[in-house]
Amino acid sequence: MASISVGVDCEEMGRFKKKIKDGAFLKRIYTSKEIKYCLSKPNPEQHLAARFAGKEAVMKALNGLEEKVFFHEIEILNDRNGVPRVLLKKKSKAELKISLSHTSKIAIAFVIAEEM
């Protein structure tokens, strides 16, 4: 039977309103595709916060399977139907499923990692 691990994280939106103009922070945490996507939105802080929460949730879920991954190795993009997908820049033994959501004040992410 395959091992399953979960990760969840939530972030307050206010923190990301201030970070939008911090290019060093954006480049340290997000890929160029993520930055382009988030900054194209009317409220980019919501999308930045959701992706940050997503990356934290991915790290927690993979840690449960004894895999270590860093922010810059995780990319969260939407497919053509708008569904978020996790892309890892390194090989993983897990299949990842992610759900992102946000309000005007909080972003949350939930990740399921299933060992293949």
PEFEN-V85406 format. One record per pair of residues at least 12 apart in sequence whose ideal C-beta (glycine too) atoms are under 7 Angstrom apart, sorted by the first residue. I is the first residue (numbers start at 1). J is the second residue. D is the distance in whole Angstrom. If there is no record, write none. Layout:
i->{I;I}
j->{J;J}
d->{D;D}
This chain:
i->{2;2;3;3;4;4;4;5;5;5;5;6;6;6;7;7;7;7;7;7;8;8;8;9;9;9;9;9;10;10;10;10;11;11;11;11;12;12;13;13;13;13;13;13;13;16;16;16;17;19;20;20;28;29;29;30;31;33;33;34;34;34;34;37;38;46;46;49;49;50;50;50;50;51;53;53;53;54;54;54;54;54;55;55;55;57;57;57;58;58;58;58;61;61;61;61;62;62;62;64;65;65;65;65;67;67;67;69;73;73;73;74;74;75;76;84;84;86;93;93;94;94;94;94;95;95;96;96;97;97;98}
j->{114;115;65;115;112;113;114;61;64;65;113;61;111;112;57;58;59;60;61;111;57;109;110;53;56;57;60;109;53;106;107;108;49;52;53;107;105;106;45;46;49;104;105;106;107;45;48;49;45;48;44;45;71;52;71;51;75;75;77;51;75;76;77;77;51;102;107;102;107;100;102;107;109;76;107;108;109;76;84;98;100;109;71;74;76;109;110;111;74;86;96;111;96;111;112;113;92;94;113;113;93;94;113;115;92;93;94;88;88;89;90;86;88;87;98;98;100;98;115;116;113;114;115;116;114;116;111;113;111;112;111}
d->{6;5;6;4;7;7;5;5;3;5;5;6;7;6;4;6;7;3;3;4;5;7;5;4;4;5;7;5;6;6;7;4;4;6;5;5;7;6;5;6;5;7;5;7;7;4;5;4;5;7;6;6;7;6;5;7;5;7;6;6;6;7;7;7;7;5;6;6;4;4;5;4;6;5;5;6;4;5;7;6;6;4;5;5;7;4;6;4;5;6;6;5;7;4;7;4;7;6;6;7;7;6;6;6;6;7;7;6;6;5;6;7;6;4;7;5;5;5;6;6;4;6;5;7;5;6;6;5;7;5;5}
